[in-house]
Amino acid sequence: MTKLSKDSKIYVAGHRGLVGSAIMGNLQRRGFTNVIGRSHSELDLLDPVAVKAFFDAEQPDAVVLAAAHVGGIMANSIYRADFIYQNLQIQQNVIGEAWRHGVKHLLFLGSTCIYPREAPQPMTEDVLLTSPLEYTNEPYAIAKIAGMKLCESFNLQYGTNYLAVMPTNLYGPNDNFHLENSHVLPAMIRKMHLARLISDGDMAGVRRDLAVRPISSLPDPYAADDSEVLKALEKFGITPDVLNLWGSGRPLREFLWSEDMADACVHILLNVNFTDLTDGKEVRNTHINIGTGKELTIAELAALIRTAVGFKAEIHWDESKPDGTMRKLCDVSKLHSLGWKHTVELDEGISRMYSWYLASLEQGNVGRR
């Protein structure tokens, strides 16, 4: 398989998100000079005609498919049709047009939620499709499994080099901090930040945060009085005296710094061929787990974030809300055998993440009241 050169045109789909921005930055730091992206307003990946026109015009040498419709446990539970339909459509359009335009190198990003709810731990790539999925994110998981199998099937039939990676829970710069639709770590950082501001009596800081990242029930926090602001935040478990978090706090999770993930992805894109992942027998489960191989409980995660944010009030775990899968730890033996290992540990990453979040509030608040 022909190697990519520093002037190869590489299209990163989803280049403004947590995953795509980290991968684009990693490629550029490695000296790749022709890395391109398109915002949603410039290219709607749900539109097959628009995607075909883009590939007709740009003719990329490689594609990184980091664009996806994503969200946390609440969003996955409510918007089930959106998660399966939109992800299948994005994958069909981008992977299909890549093949039709002769693209030999493609990297598809999935998620470790593809694995069965009761998978043996740590999860090797071979446990895929061996038992039922977690119900709350089943539509999203099925879409991602389809994308992975689409890549694998093109490789087997047409000799392409379409690789699939399954990152564990990611966090880092450009993460989604939406109070309803974000994943557990960024959601917890923002909730503790807001709760700390309230307990400190810093309502100006609360308004600044809500102005930069608005919530639907409070489009203009500067036009609302304190009681209205507090009432709006109470919906998300944020009160002056206690922070209410979903679930029991007992599920175990693994977390990977997004820039570490990006480095692993680019390492695989540049150095791994599909044939490296096959053994000549029945070919399946050629995807690669990307993670740290380390885990902690959600309650332990909350304790690390509490320290980083300086949050001192009480935390209450609402066990009437779902926990999701109780354990999801990646076996990263295959990844290590391919020559890559993570460098950023969780306590350092959370500190970096909170610093980035604070800086984003200052940058986003320029010109606001």
N, C-alpha and C positions, 0 to 999 in steps of 0.2 A: 504494500500500500504506500502510495506517494506521501512523503512527509510534508507538513505545512511549513512555509517559509515566512520570514518576518513581514513580507509584503502581501501575503495571502489575504484575500478579503474574507473576513470572518463576521458573520451576522449574529449578533446576540439579541434574541427575541426576549423582551422583558428587561431591557437594559437599565431601566430606572428603578426597578424593584430591589429588594434586599439581596436576592440571589444574583440577578443579572448585572447589577451595578458593581458588585464585588468581582464577578468574573471579567467584566469589561476592564475594570481597573487593573486586575492581575495581568491580563493580556497586554495592556498598554505598558505596564511597568516592565514586562519582559521584552519590550521592544517591538511589539507588533504594531505596525503603522497604519493598517487598513481595517480597523475594527469599526463596524457600523451598527447602528441601532435605529429604531423608529418608535416614537411615542404612540400611544393609543390613538391620539387625534390624527396622527400622520398615517397610521396603518392599523386597521381593525382586523385582528387575526381571526375573528369570527366570520369574516367576509371572504369567501373563497375567491371571488373575482379580484378583490384587492390584493390578496396574497399572491395570486398568480402574476398579477401585473408587477408587483414588487420583485419577484424572482426573475421575471422577464427582463426587467430594467437593470437589476443589480448583479445577477449571476454570481452569487457568493461561492467561494471555494469550500467553506465550512459553515456550519450552523450550530449554535448553542441554543437549545429550546428551554429557556428559563421562564418563559411566560406561562402563567396559569391563573385560574380562578381559585383563590385560596382563602382560608379562614380558620377560626378556632372551632371549638366543640359546639358553641351556641349556633354559629353560622351554618356549620355542617348539618346540624339537626334540623334547622328551619328551612334552608334553601337547597334541599336535596336535588331537585331537578336542575337548578342552575349549576351545581357542582359537577354533575355528570355530563350534562349537555354541553356546557361551555368548554370544559376541558377536552372532551372528545372532539369537538369541532376545531379547536385550536390545533390539537395534535394532528388530526386528519389533514388540515390545510397545510401546516408548515412541513410536516414530514413528507406528505405526498408531493408537494411542490419541490422540495429538496431533491427527492428521487427523480421526478420528471425533468429537473434541470441539471441532472448529472452531478449533484453534490455527493462527494465520496465520504466526507467526514461530517458526522453529526453527533452531538452530545445531548441526550434527553435527560432531564432532571425529573425524578419522581419523588417519592416520599416513603419513609419506612412504615407508613400506615397501610401499605399494600399487604403487610404480613397478617396472618391470622391472629385473632384476638387472643387465643390461648397458645400461641406459638412457643415452642421450647426456647428458653433463654440461656445465653444470648442468641439472637436470631441469625442463623446463617442464610445465605441466599437460597438454599435448597428447600427452605420451609414454605416458600411461596405456594399458594393454592393447595395446601395440605389440609386445611380445615376452615370453618367460617371466619369471616372478617368481623371487625368491631362494627356494630350496627350504626353507631352515630356518624361514622364517616365512610360507610360502605359505598355510596355513589362516587365519591371522590377517588377512593381506592381503586374501584373497578375501572374508572377512566384511566388512571395512571398505569394499571396493569396492562390495559389495552395498548397504551402508548409504548410501553416497554416491549410488548410482544410484537408490535408493529415494526419496531427497530430490528429486533431479533430476526423476524421473518424476512425483511428486506435483505439483511446480511446473508441469510441462508440461500435465498433464491437469486439475488442479484449481485452478491459479492461486495456490497457496500461495507462501510465501517461506521455503522450507527450504534453508538455505545449508550447504555443506560446506567445512570448512577442513582442511588437511593440515599439521599442525605437524611441524617437524623434531624431532630428539632434544631432549627437554626435561629440565631439571633445576631444582631449587629447593626451597623450604620444603615440608614434608610429602611429600617424595619417599620412595620405597620403597628401603630399605637392606638388604633380605633378601640374604643371602650367595649364595643359589642363584637367586632369581627377579627380582633387580633389574637395571636397565639398567647400561651400562658405567660411566658417570660416578659415580653414587652408590655402586655396588659398589666401585669403585676407591678412593673416598674412605674408605669404611669399612675396606677391607682394609689400606690404608696406615696408617690410624689405629691399627688393632689391631697391625699389624706394628711400628709405631714404639713402642707401649707395651711389646711383648714385648722389643724390643731395648734399651729403657730399663730393663727389669726391673720394670716397673710392672704386676704381675699383678692388683693391686687394681683398677686402671683397666680391665684386660681384663675382669675379672669384672663390673664395673659396666656396661660396654657390653653384655655378653652377657645380663645380667639385664634390661636395658631392651628389648633386641631379641634374644630367645632363638633358639637353633638347636635343631633337633629332637634331635640327638644329645647335647645338654647342657642339659636343661630347667632345672636348677638349678646354675649355675656355682659357687655358694658351697658346694655340697656336694661338689664335685670337687676333687681335688688338682691341682697345677700340671701334672703330666705328662698327666693326663686332659684338661685344658683345651687344652694344646698339641696333643695328638693330634687332638682334635675340630677345631681350626682348620687343621691340616695338610691336611685334606680339601679346604679351599678355597684351598690354595696359600700359606697364611700360616705361615711357619716363622721361627725366631729369626734365621736368617742370610740368607734370601732370600725375596722375594715372587714367587710364580709367577703370571703372568697369562696368560689364554687368547690364542692366536693369535700372529701375527707382529709386531703393533704397527704394521703398514704401512697398514691400511685408513684411508681418509680419512672424517672425520665432521664434521657441522655440529651445533652445540649452541645452544639458545635458552633464556634465563632464563625460568622459568615465569610470572613476573609480567609480563614483556614479552609473552609469548604471550597472557596473559589480556587485556591491554590491546588487542592486535590483534583478538582474538575479539569483545570488546565493541564496539570500533570498527566491525567488520563487521556485528554484530547490529543496531546502532543506525543505521547510515548506508548500508548496501548493500542494494539490491533485486536479486532474481534477474534482472530485465530489464537491469540494468547489466552482467550477465555474458554476455549473448547478443548475437549480431550479426545475427539474422534468418535465418541459414542453418541447416543441420542442427545442432541444439543438443546438445552433449556436452562433457564435461570442464569444467563450470562451477565446479568446486571451486577453492579458493584456497590456494596454498602459503603457509605462515607460517614464516619462518626469517630468518637473518641474511645469507645469501648468502656466508658465509665458512666455510672448512673448515681442519682440521688433522689430522695422523695421530694414531692412538691412542697411539703412543709419545710424541708431543708433548703430548698431553693428560696422559699419565702424568707428564711432566716438570713441567707446571703444578701438578698436584695434589701432587706430591712437595714442591714449594716451599711450597705453602699449608699442608700438614700437617707439614712439618719432618721428613719421612721420609728417612733417609740410607742405609739398607741397599741391597743389590743387588736389581735387578729382572731376572727371567728370563722370557723370552717362550716359551711352550710352543706351538711350531708344529705339534704333532700335533693341536691343537684347532682348530676351524673359525674362520675370520675373518669369515664372513658376506659381505655385499656389500662390494666393495672401495672403492666410492665412492658417496656419496649426498648430493649438493649440490643444494639447491633453487634454482631460478630464482625470484626474488621480484619480478620486474618487475610482475606483475599486482597484488601487494600494495602495492607502492610507488605504482602508478598510482591506487590507491584511497585514498591519503592516509596510509599508516602505514609507519613504519620503526623498527627496534629501537633501544634506548638502552644496554643493559647488555652490555659486552664480556665475553669468557669469563674472563679473569684476575680481573676484579672479581667476576663471578658465582661462581667457584669459592671465592674467599675468603669471600663471604657465605654460601655453602652450608656450608662447613666450620664457620663460626661458629654457624650455625643448628644443625648436627648436635651440636656440643659443648653448646649450650644445651639441646637436647632430652635429652641424657644426664643433665644435672643435674635437669631437671624430672621426667624419668621415674624417677629414682632416689630420689625422696623416700620415706622410710620403709623403704628396703631396707637389708639388712645391709651 
